[in-house]
């Protein structure tokens, strides 16, 4: 398993519930996210052999947030 990290710019996050929603959306994909509300970013660690960056973006957007492409 190779691990990759990337930082995604995410808008619309403003509270602890937002942090939990994003982290919970990534968990079923086998990805881990560290949210920075102050910076509006999510530092994502994932296995590119198991999940694509597009799937990660879609999971976050499904929670109602906008991910910069």
Protein Blocks (a to p, Z undefined) as FASTA:
>chain_A
ZZdddddddehiabfklmmmmmmmmmmnopacdddfknopacddddfklbcfklmmmmmm
mnopacdZZ
